[in-house]
Amino acid sequence: MARPLLLVVDPDLDALARTEGELARRFGADFRVRGESDSAVALEQLRLAAERRDPVALVLADPWLPGISGAELLREVRTLHPDAARTLLVPWGAWADRRTADEILRGMSHGDINYYVLEPWSSPDELFCRTVSEFVQVWSRTVENRRREVVVVGGARDPRGHAVRSLLTRNGIPHAYLDRGSPEGVAVLQSIEAPDPTRDEGPLVIWLAALGGRVLLDPTDVEICRAWGIGTDLSGGEDGTDEVRDVDLLVVGAGPAGLAAAVYGSSEGLSVLCVEEHALGGQAGTSSLIRNYLGFSRGLSGAELAQRGFQQAWVFGARFVLTRRVTALEPDGGRDAPGGVPRFRATISDVGELRARALLLATGVAYRRLGVPALEALSGSGVYYGANVSEAHGLAGAHTVIVGGGNSAGQAALHLQRYAADVTLVIRTPDLSSTMSRYLIDEIEASPTITVVPDAEVVGGSGEGWLSEVVIADRTSGERRALLADGLFVMIGAQPHTSWLPDSVVRDRWGFLPTGAEVREPGAWPLERPPFAHETSLPGLFAVGDVRAGSVKRVASAVGEGSVVVSEVHQYLALTEAEGRG
């Protein structure tokens, strides 16, 4: 296979030479660097690369190319090479030129470009190289090949394969998924001497290439996490020693709110244990690109955000237990407790009991089920709740349907349109304005591949072993019609999982947890002191993020609540210690 292409297109020959030289100096050993001054020639090179299936990692184009504009060229790149990064190449100070600024903003809003890059003006130009490196790193994670840290070989449309891809992606484990019947899949199975390498069917095989070439056959989620070094129990180390049974703060849920609390709590000296049933990042972990998170102007994926938060908390000493859930919780003593300080006793599935001085619920919410029997039977076989970005490659050229009008649905639509033949977004409302951020709406409206169907809902579907069509109904007229669908992604409503909590914990009629002033009704709050802002009706039990009643369903808000609540936990612990000494 040819080396991946880095293509720069600039009519200014001096600027083209500087950029091409800087790219060759830093990336020439691993990438094929090419410069073109003519947009027509560049476009022909890109078409030839697509025909030959040669990889293209990045295209940088001057905004004002003769013939077609840089944004128009990059729009073609989006179709020819959907994985390639697409950036406008602008000189220093160009942001002050209204015409250039408008071109950048228009290209971003239409989804034609990913961002802009400042031309190199010296050599070495580390700012230029760092920006290019970030684009190349993101591109490298989208490429399907067998030379990755973890290689999974399974059926192309295997429900278990889908679950494993989701687990690996959301936990930030770099991997490639190969169809068992493909030449690449057969070659991997033969190289690791797996059973029946030439058969189209067989057990899911995971090759941990970066960990001594270890091979797992049909492993459970727990076995996968353990093999990669992710904690799944209360022990600290392979020998089972250093077991944790008593902590200052138990965080339930490792979405953005829970990860923020783990970072701030552990950095401020608290012993923190975070328990997560599914994967790091919660619903945010499935987002392909979050562009409105402060400080990440080019955007970042939900999985990357979660992985950064996890690593940050781990460095500060927080412990994590994944693939487990807290099944029961009850207050454990008062003045009879150690030091006279009350604690909570939490039961963790398949792990045992743990005591915590304070407890934080950051469990988020789950998408509501459609409740259509024919579609529920195909869950994992073309029907998915949530939108894991790992499914996109498997739906190349396919018909896809997304149900939901929130930001997660919009991000999924924009990601899937890079690969799918078409994307249909089904929403219950007349339009997207009340539920989705404007920047996402602009890109969706500009996309020729995405169709929005308003005032509609999914009421049926069918498929023999795999989804083949869905049925949607107009909510006003009741008229029904069938749509071809190889993939259905459901992102509707929000249901908190709070039924396992003690009866003393007040919930609203939807199951969300009121906090602060909302629990000071007669009989709801048992103490004379007022509850803290994020404290539930059970003293010492706090709630943040989407599970909290009245929360703002945004990643930044969840992170903010997760960081702020730690100061309240400190105040609570100080009060209980004082009461214990008294």
C-alpha positions as CSV (number, residue, x, y, z in Angstrom):
1,M,0.0,0.0,0.0
2,A,1.2,3.5,-0.9
3,R,2.3,5.8,1.9
4,P,-0.5,8.1,3.1
5,L,-0.6,11.4,1.1
6,L,-0.2,14.9,2.6
7,L,-1.3,17.3,-0.2
8,V,-0.8,21.1,-0.2
9,V,-2.4,23.2,-2.8
10,D,-1.2,26.9,-3.1
11,P,-0.9,29.1,-6.2
12,D,1.9,31.1,-4.5
13,L,5.0,29.2,-5.5
14,D,7.2,30.5,-2.7
15,A,4.6,29.8,0.0
16,L,4.0,26.4,-1.6
17,A,7.7,25.6,-1.4
18,R,7.9,26.6,2.3
19,T,4.9,24.5,3.2
20,E,5.9,21.5,1.2
21,G,9.4,21.7,2.6
22,E,8.2,21.8,6.2
23,L,5.9,18.9,5.7
24,A,8.7,16.8,4.0
25,R,11.1,17.7,6.8
26,R,8.8,16.5,9.6
27,F,6.6,13.9,8.0
28,G,8.5,12.8,4.8
29,A,9.7,9.5,6.3
30,D,6.2,8.1,6.8
31,F,4.0,10.2,4.4
32,R,4.1,11.0,0.8
33,V,4.2,14.9,0.6
34,R,3.0,16.5,-2.6
35,G,2.5,20.2,-3.6
36,E,0.4,21.5,-6.4
37,S,-0.2,25.1,-7.5
38,D,-3.2,24.2,-9.8
39,S,-6.5,23.2,-8.2
40,A,-7.5,21.1,-11.3
41,V,-4.3,19.1,-11.1
42,A,-4.7,18.6,-7.4
43,L,-8.3,17.4,-7.8
44,E,-7.2,14.9,-10.5
45,Q,-4.5,13.6,-8.1
46,L,-7.1,13.1,-5.5
47,R,-9.5,11.2,-7.8
48,L,-6.7,8.9,-9.0
49,A,-5.8,8.2,-5.3
50,A,-9.5,7.3,-4.7
51,E,-9.5,5.0,-7.7
52,R,-6.3,3.3,-6.5
53,R,-7.6,3.3,-2.9
54,D,-4.4,5.1,-1.8
55,P,-4.8,6.7,1.6
56,V,-5.0,10.5,1.9
57,A,-4.4,11.8,5.4
58,L,-4.5,15.6,5.0
59,V,-5.3,18.2,2.3
60,L,-4.3,21.8,2.9
61,A,-5.6,24.4,0.4
62,D,-5.2,28.1,-0.1
63,P,-8.7,29.8,0.1
64,W,-8.3,31.6,-3.2
65,L,-7.2,29.0,-5.7
66,P,-7.7,29.8,-9.4
67,G,-10.6,27.9,-10.9
68,I,-12.3,26.7,-7.8
69,S,-12.0,28.0,-4.2
70,G,-10.1,26.1,-1.5
71,A,-13.3,25.3,0.3
72,E,-14.9,23.9,-2.9
73,L,-11.8,21.7,-3.5
74,L,-12.0,20.5,0.1
75,R,-15.7,19.7,-0.4
76,E,-14.7,17.3,-3.1
77,V,-12.2,15.8,-0.8
78,R,-14.9,15.1,1.7
79,T,-16.6,12.8,-0.8
80,L,-13.5,11.2,-2.3
81,H,-11.6,10.6,0.9
82,P,-14.1,10.9,3.9
83,D,-11.4,10.1,6.5
84,A,-8.9,12.8,5.3
85,A,-8.5,16.0,7.3
86,R,-9.4,19.1,5.3
87,T,-8.0,22.5,6.2
88,L,-7.7,25.9,4.6
89,L,-4.1,27.2,4.6
90,V,-3.9,30.9,5.4
91,P,-1.1,33.3,6.0
92,W,-0.4,35.0,9.3
93,G,-2.8,37.9,9.9
94,A,-5.4,36.6,7.4
95,W,-8.0,36.3,10.2
96,A,-8.2,40.2,10.1
97,D,-9.3,40.0,6.4
98,R,-13.1,39.9,6.5
99,R,-13.2,38.0,3.2
100,T,-10.9,35.3,4.4
101,A,-12.6,35.1,7.8
102,D,-16.0,34.7,6.1
103,E,-14.6,31.9,3.9
104,I,-13.3,30.0,7.0
105,L,-16.5,30.4,8.9
106,R,-18.7,29.5,5.9
107,G,-16.5,26.4,5.2
108,M,-16.8,25.3,8.9
109,S,-20.6,25.8,9.1
110,H,-21.1,23.8,5.9
111,G,-18.8,21.0,7.0
112,D,-16.5,21.5,4.0
113,I,-13.4,22.1,6.1
114,N,-12.3,20.8,9.5
115,Y,-10.4,24.0,10.4
116,Y,-7.7,26.3,9.2
117,V,-3.9,26.1,9.4
118,L,-1.4,29.0,9.5
119,E,1.2,28.9,6.8
120,P,4.8,28.1,8.1
121,W,6.9,31.2,8.0
122,S,10.1,29.8,9.4
123,S,11.9,26.5,9.5
124,P,11.4,24.7,11.8
125,D,7.9,26.0,12.4
126,E,6.8,24.0,15.5
127,L,3.3,25.6,15.6
128,F,2.6,24.5,12.1
129,C,4.0,21.0,12.6
130,R,2.1,20.6,15.9
131,T,-1.2,21.5,14.2
132,V,-0.6,19.1,11.3
133,S,0.5,16.4,13.8
134,E,-2.9,16.7,15.6
135,F,-4.8,16.3,12.4
136,V,-2.6,13.3,11.3
137,Q,-3.1,11.6,14.7
138,V,-6.9,11.9,14.5
139,W,-6.8,10.5,10.9
140,S,-4.6,7.6,12.0
141,R,-7.3,6.5,14.4
142,T,-9.9,6.2,11.7
143,V,-7.8,4.0,9.4
144,E,-8.8,0.4,9.3
145,N,-5.7,-1.8,9.1
146,R,-4.2,-4.8,10.8
147,R,-1.2,-3.0,12.3
148,R,-2.8,-1.7,15.4
149,E,-2.3,-2.1,19.1
150,V,-5.3,-4.4,19.3
151,V,-6.8,-6.3,16.4
152,V,-10.3,-7.8,16.6
153,V,-11.3,-10.4,14.0
154,G,-15.0,-11.2,13.8
155,G,-18.1,-11.2,11.6
156,A,-18.9,-8.0,9.7
157,R,-22.4,-8.0,11.2
158,D,-21.9,-9.8,14.4
159,P,-23.8,-8.3,17.4
160,R,-21.0,-9.3,19.8
161,G,-18.5,-7.7,17.5
162,H,-20.5,-4.5,17.7
163,A,-20.5,-4.6,21.5
164,V,-16.7,-5.2,21.6
165,R,-16.0,-2.4,19.1
166,S,-18.1,-0.1,21.3
167,L,-16.3,-1.2,24.5
168,L,-12.9,-0.6,22.9
169,T,-13.7,2.7,21.3
170,R,-15.4,4.2,24.4
171,N,-12.6,3.2,26.7
172,G,-10.0,4.7,24.4
173,I,-8.3,1.4,23.4
174,P,-6.8,1.8,19.9
175,H,-7.9,-1.1,17.7
176,A,-8.8,-2.3,14.3
177,Y,-11.8,-4.5,13.5
178,L,-11.3,-6.9,10.6
179,D,-14.0,-9.0,8.9
180,R,-13.1,-12.7,9.5
181,G,-13.6,-13.6,5.8
182,S,-11.5,-10.7,4.5
183,P,-7.9,-11.3,3.2
184,E,-6.7,-9.1,6.1
185,G,-8.7,-11.0,8.7
186,V,-7.5,-14.4,7.3
187,A,-3.9,-13.2,7.3
188,V,-4.1,-12.1,11.0
189,L,-5.7,-15.4,12.1
190,Q,-3.0,-17.4,10.3
191,S,-0.2,-15.3,11.7
192,I,-1.4,-15.8,15.3
193,E,-2.3,-19.5,14.6
194,A,-5.9,-18.9,15.7
195,P,-8.4,-21.8,15.1
196,D,-9.9,-22.2,11.6
197,P,-8.4,-19.1,10.0
198,T,-10.1,-19.7,6.6
199,R,-13.6,-20.1,7.9
200,D,-16.1,-17.2,7.5
201,E,-17.6,-18.1,10.9
202,G,-16.0,-18.7,14.3
203,P,-15.3,-17.2,17.7
204,L,-14.5,-13.5,18.1
205,V,-10.7,-13.3,18.2
206,I,-8.8,-10.4,19.9
207,W,-5.1,-10.1,19.3
208,L,-3.4,-7.8,21.8
209,A,-0.4,-7.1,19.5
210,A,1.0,-4.4,21.8
211,L,0.9,-6.6,24.8
212,G,3.2,-9.4,23.8
213,G,0.8,-10.8,21.1
214,R,-1.6,-12.3,23.6
215,V,-4.8,-13.8,22.0
216,L,-8.3,-13.8,23.5
217,L,-11.0,-16.1,22.2
218,D,-14.6,-14.9,22.7
219,P,-13.6,-12.9,25.8
220,T,-16.1,-11.2,28.1
221,D,-16.0,-7.5,28.7
222,V,-14.3,-8.1,32.0
223,E,-11.6,-10.2,30.4
224,I,-10.9,-7.6,27.8
225,C,-10.6,-4.8,30.3
226,R,-8.4,-6.8,32.6
227,A,-6.1,-7.8,29.7
228,W,-5.6,-4.2,28.8
229,G,-5.0,-3.2,32.4
230,I,-8.3,-1.5,33.2
231,G,-9.5,-2.2,36.8
232,T,-12.6,-4.4,37.2
233,D,-12.4,-5.1,40.9
234,L,-11.2,-3.6,44.2
235,S,-7.7,-5.0,44.1
236,G,-4.7,-2.9,43.2
237,G,-2.4,-5.1,41.2
238,E,-2.2,-8.4,39.5
239,D,-1.6,-10.3,42.8
240,G,-4.8,-9.0,44.3
241,T,-3.2,-7.0,47.1
242,D,-3.8,-3.4,48.0
243,E,-7.5,-4.0,48.1
244,V,-9.7,-0.9,48.5
245,R,-12.6,-1.3,50.9
246,D,-12.9,2.2,52.4
247,V,-12.7,5.5,50.6
248,D,-13.5,9.1,51.1
249,L,-15.6,9.5,48.0
250,L,-17.3,6.9,45.9
251,V,-18.3,8.2,42.4
252,V,-20.9,6.2,40.6
253,G,-20.6,6.8,36.9
254,A,-17.6,7.8,34.7
255,G,-19.2,10.3,32.3
256,P,-18.0,13.9,32.1
257,A,-19.5,14.8,35.5
258,G,-18.0,11.7,37.3
259,L,-14.6,12.1,35.7
260,A,-14.5,15.7,36.7
261,A,-15.3,14.8,40.3
262,A,-12.7,12.1,40.3
263,V,-10.1,14.6,39.0
264,Y,-10.9,17.4,41.4
265,G,-11.5,15.1,44.4
266,S,-8.3,13.1,44.0
267,S,-6.2,16.2,43.2
268,E,-7.4,17.7,46.5
269,G,-6.4,14.8,48.7
270,L,-9.5,12.6,48.8
271,S,-9.3,8.9,48.2
272,V,-11.6,8.4,45.3
273,L,-13.1,5.3,43.7
274,C,-15.1,5.6,40.5
275,V,-17.4,2.7,39.4
276,E,-18.7,2.6,35.8
277,E,-21.0,-0.1,34.5
278,H,-20.5,0.4,30.8
279,A,-17.6,2.5,29.5
280,L,-15.7,5.8,30.1
281,G,-17.5,8.9,29.0
282,G,-21.1,7.9,29.3
283,Q,-23.3,9.1,26.4
284,A,-20.7,11.8,25.7
285,G,-18.2,9.0,25.0
286,T,-20.2,8.1,21.8
287,S,-20.0,11.6,20.3
288,S,-17.8,11.7,17.2
289,L,-16.9,15.3,17.5
290,I,-17.7,17.9,20.2
291,R,-16.9,21.3,18.7
292,N,-18.3,23.7,21.4
293,Y,-16.2,22.5,24.4
294,L,-14.1,25.3,25.7
295,G,-10.5,25.2,24.7
296,F,-10.8,22.7,21.9
297,S,-11.4,24.9,18.9
298,R,-10.9,22.1,16.4
299,G,-13.2,19.9,18.4
300,L,-12.5,16.5,20.0
301,S,-14.3,13.2,20.2
302,G,-16.2,12.2,23.3
303,A,-14.0,9.2,23.7
304,E,-10.9,11.3,23.6
305,L,-12.3,13.7,26.2
306,A,-13.2,10.8,28.4
307,Q,-9.8,9.2,28.0
308,R,-8.0,12.4,28.9
309,G,-10.2,12.8,32.0
310,F,-9.5,9.2,33.0
311,Q,-5.8,9.6,32.7
312,Q,-5.8,12.9,34.6
313,A,-7.8,11.4,37.5
314,W,-5.6,8.2,37.5
315,V,-2.4,10.4,37.8
316,F,-3.9,12.1,40.8
317,G,-4.5,8.7,42.4
318,A,-8.2,8.0,41.7
319,R,-9.1,4.3,41.3
320,F,-11.5,2.9,38.7
321,V,-13.7,-0.2,38.5
322,L,-15.3,-0.7,35.1
323,T,-17.9,-3.2,33.8
324,R,-19.5,-3.2,37.3
325,R,-22.4,-1.4,38.8
326,V,-23.5,-0.4,42.3
327,T,-26.6,-2.4,43.1
328,A,-27.4,-1.3,46.6
329,L,-26.6,1.5,49.0
330,E,-27.4,2.2,52.6
331,P,-26.1,4.5,55.4
332,D,-23.7,2.7,57.6
333,G,-23.7,3.9,61.2
334,G,-23.3,7.2,62.9
335,R,-21.5,7.7,66.2
336,D,-20.8,3.9,66.3
337,A,-18.9,4.1,63.0
338,P,-15.1,4.4,63.0
339,G,-14.2,7.8,64.4
340,G,-17.8,8.5,64.9
341,V,-18.1,9.5,61.2
342,P,-21.1,8.1,59.3
343,R,-20.4,6.2,56.1
344,F,-22.3,4.6,53.2
345,R,-22.1,0.9,52.5
346,A,-22.3,0.2,48.8
347,T,-22.6,-3.2,47.1
348,I,-20.8,-3.5,43.8
349,S,-21.9,-6.3,41.4
350,D,-19.5,-9.4,41.4
351,V,-17.1,-7.4,43.6
352,G,-18.4,-7.1,47.1
353,E,-19.0,-4.3,49.5
354,L,-17.3,-0.9,50.0
355,R,-17.6,1.8,52.6
356,A,-17.5,5.5,51.6
357,R,-17.6,8.7,53.7
358,A,-19.5,10.4,50.9
359,L,-21.1,9.2,47.7
360,L,-21.6,11.0,44.4
361,L,-24.2,9.9,41.8
362,A,-23.1,10.8,38.2
363,T,-24.9,8.0,36.4
364,G,-26.3,10.1,33.7
365,V,-29.3,8.8,31.7
366,A,-30.0,6.1,29.2
367,Y,-31.8,6.6,25.9
368,R,-35.4,5.5,26.0
369,R,-36.3,2.3,24.1
370,L,-38.5,2.4,21.1
371,G,-40.7,-0.3,22.3
372,V,-41.2,-1.8,18.8
373,P,-40.9,-5.6,19.2
374,A,-39.6,-6.2,15.7
375,L,-36.8,-3.6,16.2
376,E,-36.0,-4.7,19.7
377,A,-35.3,-8.2,18.3
378,L,-32.7,-6.7,16.0
379,S,-30.9,-4.8,18.8
380,G,-27.2,-5.1,18.0
381,S,-28.0,-6.3,14.5
382,G,-28.4,-3.0,12.8
383,V,-30.4,-1.4,15.7
384,Y,-28.3,0.6,18.2
385,Y,-29.2,2.7,21.2
386,G,-26.7,5.6,21.0
387,A,-24.3,6.1,18.2
388,N,-20.8,4.6,18.6
389,V,-18.5,6.1,15.9
390,S,-16.9,2.7,15.4
391,E,-20.0,1.6,13.4
392,A,-19.5,4.2,10.7
393,H,-16.9,2.2,8.6
394,G,-19.1,-0.9,8.7
395,L,-22.0,1.2,7.1
396,A,-20.0,2.5,4.1
397,G,-22.5,2.9,1.3
398,A,-25.4,1.9,3.5
399,H,-28.8,3.5,4.3
400,T,-28.9,4.8,7.8
401,V,-31.6,6.3,10.0
402,I,-31.2,8.3,13.2
403,V,-34.0,8.9,15.6
404,G,-33.5,12.0,17.8
405,G,-33.0,15.7,17.6
406,G,-30.4,16.5,20.2
407,N,-26.7,17.3,19.8
408,S,-25.7,13.7,20.0
409,A,-28.0,12.8,17.1
410,G,-26.6,15.8,15.1
411,Q,-23.0,14.7,15.7
412,A,-23.9,11.2,14.7
413,A,-25.5,12.3,11.5
414,L,-22.6,14.4,10.4
415,H,-20.2,11.6,11.2
416,L,-22.2,8.9,9.4
417,Q,-22.7,11.0,6.3
418,R,-19.0,10.7,5.6
419,Y,-19.5,6.9,4.8
420,A,-23.2,6.1,4.4
421,A,-25.1,6.5,1.1
422,D,-27.7,8.6,2.9
423,V,-28.7,9.6,6.4
424,T,-32.3,10.2,7.5
425,L,-32.8,12.1,10.7
426,V,-36.3,11.5,12.2
427,I,-37.5,14.0,14.8
428,R,-40.7,14.5,16.7
429,T,-40.6,18.3,16.6
430,P,-41.3,20.6,13.6
431,D,-37.6,21.5,13.3
432,L,-34.3,21.2,15.1
433,S,-34.1,24.7,16.5
434,S,-35.4,23.9,20.0
435,T,-33.2,20.9,20.6
436,M,-29.9,21.2,18.7
437,S,-27.0,23.7,18.7
438,R,-26.9,26.1,15.8
439,Y,-23.5,25.0,14.5
440,L,-24.8,21.5,14.0
441,I,-28.0,22.6,12.4
442,D,-26.0,24.7,9.9
443,E,-23.9,21.7,8.9
444,I,-26.9,19.4,8.6
445,E,-28.8,21.9,6.4
446,A,-25.8,22.2,4.1
447,S,-25.3,18.5,3.7
448,P,-26.7,16.9,0.5
449,T,-26.6,13.5,2.2
450,I,-28.7,14.2,5.3
451,T,-32.5,14.4,5.2
452,V,-34.5,15.6,8.2
453,V,-38.0,14.2,8.6
454,P,-39.9,16.4,11.1
455,D,-43.1,15.5,13.1
456,A,-42.4,11.8,12.7
457,E,-41.5,8.7,14.7
458,V,-40.4,5.2,14.0
459,V,-43.2,2.7,14.5
460,G,-41.9,-0.5,12.8
461,G,-39.2,-2.3,11.0
462,S,-38.0,-5.6,9.7
463,G,-35.0,-7.7,8.7
464,E,-33.8,-11.3,8.4
465,G,-31.1,-11.5,11.0
466,W,-30.1,-7.9,10.2
467,L,-32.1,-4.7,9.9
468,S,-33.3,-4.0,6.3
469,E,-36.0,-1.4,6.7
470,V,-37.8,0.9,9.2
471,V,-41.3,2.3,9.1
472,I,-41.9,5.9,10.1
473,A,-45.3,7.6,10.7
474,D,-46.3,11.2,10.5
475,R,-47.4,12.3,13.9
476,T,-50.2,14.5,12.5
477,S,-51.7,12.5,9.7
478,G,-50.6,9.0,10.8
479,E,-49.4,8.3,7.3
480,R,-46.8,5.6,7.3
481,R,-43.9,4.8,4.9
482,A,-41.0,2.4,4.8
483,L,-37.4,3.4,4.5
484,L,-34.5,1.2,3.5
485,A,-32.2,1.0,6.5
486,D,-29.0,-1.0,7.2
487,G,-28.5,0.9,10.5
488,L,-30.9,2.5,12.9
489,F,-29.4,4.7,15.7
490,V,-31.9,5.6,18.5
491,M,-31.2,8.7,20.6
492,I,-34.5,9.7,22.1
493,G,-35.5,10.9,25.6
494,A,-33.6,10.3,28.8
495,Q,-34.3,7.8,31.5
496,P,-32.3,7.9,34.8
497,H,-31.4,4.7,36.4
498,T,-32.2,5.5,40.1
499,S,-34.6,2.7,41.1
500,W,-31.9,0.9,43.0
501,L,-31.5,3.8,45.5
502,P,-33.0,3.6,49.1
503,D,-36.6,4.8,49.5
504,S,-35.3,7.7,51.5
505,V,-33.9,9.3,48.4
506,V,-36.5,11.6,46.9
507,R,-37.0,11.4,43.1
508,D,-39.2,13.3,40.8
509,R,-41.9,11.6,38.8
510,W,-39.4,10.8,36.0
511,G,-36.8,9.3,38.4
512,F,-34.4,12.3,38.4
513,L,-32.9,13.4,41.7
514,P,-33.8,16.8,43.2
515,T,-31.0,18.5,45.0
516,G,-30.3,21.5,47.2
517,A,-33.3,23.8,47.9
518,E,-35.6,21.4,46.0
519,V,-35.4,18.8,48.8
520,R,-36.2,21.2,51.7
521,E,-39.8,20.4,51.7
522,P,-41.4,19.1,54.9
523,G,-40.4,15.6,55.5
524,A,-37.9,15.4,52.7
525,W,-34.8,16.8,54.4
526,P,-34.0,15.3,57.8
527,L,-31.4,17.7,59.2
528,E,-31.5,21.2,60.7
529,R,-28.7,22.4,58.4
530,P,-29.7,23.2,54.8
531,P,-28.6,20.8,52.1
532,F,-25.7,21.6,49.9
533,A,-26.5,22.7,46.4
534,H,-25.9,19.3,44.9
535,E,-26.9,17.2,47.9
536,T,-29.9,14.9,47.6
537,S,-32.5,14.2,50.3
538,L,-30.1,11.7,51.8
539,P,-27.3,13.6,53.6
540,G,-23.9,12.9,52.2
541,L,-25.3,11.6,48.9
542,F,-24.7,14.1,46.1
543,A,-25.9,14.1,42.5
544,V,-24.4,15.8,39.4
545,G,-24.8,15.7,35.7
546,D,-27.8,14.5,33.7
547,V,-29.2,12.4,36.6
548,R,-29.9,15.5,38.6
549,A,-33.3,17.1,38.2
550,G,-33.1,20.3,36.3
551,S,-29.6,19.8,35.0
552,V,-28.5,21.3,31.7
553,K,-27.8,18.5,29.2
554,R,-24.4,19.7,28.0
555,V,-20.9,18.2,28.5
556,A,-19.5,21.5,29.8
557,S,-22.3,21.8,32.4
558,A,-21.7,18.2,33.6
559,V,-17.9,18.9,33.9
560,G,-18.7,22.1,35.9
561,E,-21.0,20.3,38.3
562,G,-18.5,17.5,38.8
563,S,-15.8,19.9,39.7
564,V,-17.9,22.3,41.9
565,V,-19.5,19.5,43.9
566,V,-16.1,18.5,45.4
567,S,-16.0,21.6,47.5
568,E,-19.4,20.6,48.9
569,V,-18.1,17.1,49.7
570,H,-15.2,18.7,51.6
571,Q,-17.6,20.8,53.6
572,Y,-19.8,17.8,54.3
573,L,-16.8,15.7,55.5
574,A,-15.6,18.5,57.7
575,L,-19.1,18.7,59.3
576,T,-19.4,15.0,59.9
577,E,-15.9,14.9,61.4
578,A,-16.7,17.7,63.8
579,E,-19.9,16.0,64.8
580,G,-18.0,12.7,65.3
581,R,-15.5,14.5,67.6
582,G,-18.4,16.2,69.5
